[in-house]
C-alpha cells in the first residue's frame, strides 16, 4: 500500500503542478520559477523514497532517465524549440515520474511502451508534440477558409518572392491579423518584418521564428508602414502557443491511453 501511495502522490504532484503552470502559461505566457522550485524537490524526494524502499535496482535507470530528459530539454531550449518553462517542466516530470506508474494505472489500450517503462517523460513529450502538430492542421484549414471567405490573397505581391517552404510554414503556424490587434495582443507575434532595400525602400519579409526580443520594434516598423500605406493593414502573425498545455495533455494521454506513437507503430506492424 505504501508503494502504491507513493506512486499516487507522484502522479498527483505532476498533474497539480502542470495544471497550475498550464493555466498561468495560458493567462500570462509566463510561469514563475517558484513552481519549479517546489515541484522539483517534491518530485525527487517522493521518487527517491520509493526507489530506495522498493526498487533500488532502478536507481541507475532513474539517473539515466533524468540525464537524457534534461539534456534533450536543454537542447530544445537552445535551438528555440522550447521555452524555459517547458524545459523545466519536462525535467521536473523526469524527477517525479520517470517511469509509467504501472502499480497505480494501466492504459485503456493495455499498451505500456518500452519507452514509457523507462523514459516516461519522452513518451509524454512525443504525445505533446502530436497535440501541438494538430494545431498546424487547424491553422491551415483556417487560412484556407479565410481565403475562400474574403477572396483576398494569402501572400501579396511584395511577398511573392518568398520561398514556398517559408509560405507553407507560415500557413500552418500563423494567420492574418490587423496591426491594431497585433498591438493589443502582446502574446501574438508578427511573422513579418520590414527592411530597407538597396534603394532605401521598405520591403516586407517573412519571419519564421518570432521572438520576444525585438517584438516591439518590429510592431512599430509595421505600424509605420501601414500608416504610410506601404504595406496592407493585415499581416501574418502567430499566437504564442502555451506548450505547457500540450505537455499536460500529453501527460494525461500517456497515463490514460499510452504512448500514441508506439501504439501507432504497433498497429502498423501487426
Secondary structure, 3 states (H helix, E strand, C coil): CHHHHHHHHHHHHHHHHHHHHHHHHHHHCCCCHHHHHHHHHHHHHHHHHHHHHHCHHHHHHHHHHHHHHHHHHHHHHHCCCCCHHHHHHHHHHHHHCCCCCCCCCCCCCCCCCHHHHHCHHHHHHHHHHHHHHHHHHHHHHHHHHHHHHHCCCCCCHHHCCCCHHHHHHHHHHCEEEEHHHHHHCCCEEECEEEEECCCCCEEEEECCCCCCCCHHHHHHHHHHHHHCCCCCCEEEEEECCCHHHHHHHHHHHHHHCCCHHHHHHHHHHC
